[in-house]
């Protein structure tokens, strides 16, 4: 059994979520992300041979600000929102 496979098998015994950060970069400016980071949680990881596959989900989606992280939306400024 290869060392990588032994490590993967050992990791299966760990019962913690793995955080995955996603960032998008533009070819015109690789010095900083154009979008992100967006934090995901890796779940339902399956191993077949030496290949891993899993599902990522947005962590606490209901608590995320949209479309801008720095903007708070309230019903005074946006009357169609419910208080």
C-alpha positions in Angstrom: 0.0 0.0 0.0 1.5 3.4 -1.0 2.1 6.0 1.6 -0.5 8.3 0.0 -3.2 5.6 0.3 -2.3 5.0 3.9 -2.7 8.7 4.7 -6.0 8.8 2.9 -7.3 5.8 4.9 -6.1 7.4 8.2 -7.9 10.7 7.2 -11.1 8.7 6.9 -11.1 8.3 10.7 -11.1 12.0 11.3 -14.7 13.3 11.9 -14.2 17.0 11.1 -15.4 19.2 8.3 -12.8 20.4 5.8 -13.0 24.1 4.8 -12.5 24.9 1.1 -11.8 28.4 -0.1 -12.7 29.4 -3.7 -11.2 32.5 -5.3 -11.4 33.7 -8.9 -8.6 35.6 -10.6 -8.5 37.5 -13.8 -5.7 36.9 -16.3 -5.2 40.6 -16.5 -4.5 40.9 -12.7 -3.2 37.8 -10.9 -2.1 39.8 -7.8 -5.5 39.6 -6.0 -8.7 37.8 -6.4 -11.4 39.4 -8.6 -14.1 37.4 -6.7 -14.0 35.7 -3.3 -13.0 34.1 -1.2 -16.2 32.0 -0.8 -16.0 29.4 2.0 -17.4 26.0 1.5 -17.6 22.9 3.6 -16.5 19.6 2.1 -18.9 16.7 2.9 -19.7 13.2 1.8 -16.2 12.4 0.7 -15.9 9.0 -1.0 -12.7 7.1 -1.9 -12.5 4.7 -4.9 -9.0 3.4 -5.2 -6.8 6.4 -4.9 -9.5 8.9 -6.2 -11.5 11.1 -3.9 -14.7 12.8 -4.7 -17.0 14.9 -2.5 -19.6 17.6 -2.3 -19.0 21.2 -1.2 -21.8 23.3 0.3 -21.9 26.9 1.3 -21.5 27.2 5.1 -24.4 29.0 6.8 -25.9 30.2 3.5 -28.8 31.9 5.4 -26.3 34.1 7.2 -24.4 35.4 4.2 -24.8 38.9 2.9 -25.7 39.2 -0.7 -24.6 40.6 -3.1 -22.0 42.5 -1.1 -20.4 41.4 2.1 -20.0 45.0 3.3 -23.7 46.0 2.8 -26.5 45.7 5.3 -30.0 45.7 3.9 -32.8 46.9 6.1 -36.5 47.5 5.6 -36.2 51.3 6.1 -33.9 51.7 3.1 -35.6 48.8 1.2 -39.3 48.9 2.1 -40.1 45.6 0.3 -38.1 43.7 2.9 -40.1 42.4 5.9 -39.1 43.7 9.3 
